[in-house]
Amino acid sequence: MRDLGTGFGYLLKGQRWVARHGRQYGFGLLPGLITLVLYVAALIALAAWGADFVGWATPFADDWSSPWLGLFRGFLTVVLFALCLLLAVLTFTAVTLLIGQPFYDSLSVTVDRDVSPDGTAPESDVPFWRDLWISARDSVRILVRALVWAVLLFALGFVPFLGQTVVPVIGFFVTGFFLSEELAAVALQRRGVQLRERLVLLRSRKTLVWGFGTPLGLAFLVPFVAVFLMPGAVAGATLMARDLLGEPIEEGGRPDDGDPGPHETGAAATPG
């Protein structure tokens, strides 16, 4: 249980770190804002035309009498919107990290240098575009795993009592695990830790990962909160990655005396 508190502590430390480094926080907000606009537009479109889509997808119910037709299609419309909302929560981090790869890599490198006793950060040994491809590929693999869990938990949600009590709790822990993986991947991929190794590493200390990711997943359910927490979440995940790999973390760090932008640190971190 101690790891649970440690994981939550890294989440808070990450938010405090970006509060002290305003320039990095500003850069880190941009990808989240772009993703938010795209997702809000998609959800608005779903709300406007979701009922029409359900009607088109269920022609077999056209001859049903009232009120069964309305109840059936209304239920499916609500389920469709709920699933898409869950999918948005599960994929928001992956899409934002993909859009903001140079921004978050820069932020993670700066965190590493700030908390490392010798002021250095591990550097990727692959070109930027290959790093981007690996990140996108791994995000899709994680998304498939998350979708399998989402479908399973959705089905279990119909089980009386368990579906309304135990299943939602499990869902939050599953979401927290996958959120942690996506965020920690920024620092771990730069160290050459591949997806399979990352999953083994995270599973070895599940309570640490849950302590970090589960509260974050709950916070991400609040509209717009994810955008403002993302930079600090990346910073906190970098600290957690150092802990998972047994790398020292120097408390306090260095003051914000002109953090380099994403292109400067990105070039240093990904020589090609």
Secondary structure, 3 states (H helix, E strand, C coil): CHHHHHHHHHHHHHHHHHHHCHHHHHHHHHHHHHHHHHHHHHHHHHHHHHHHHHHHHCHHHCCCCCCHHHHHHHHHHHHHHHHHHHHHHHHHHHHHHHHCHHHHHHHHHHHHHHHCCCCCCCCCCCCHHHHHHHHHHHHHHHHHHHHHHHHHHHHHCCCCCHHHCHHHHHHHHHHHHHHHHHHHHHHHHHCCCCHHHHHHHHHCCHHHHHHHHHHHHHHHCCCCHHHHHHHHHHHHHHHHHHHHCCCCCCCCCCCCCCCCCHHHHHHHHCCC
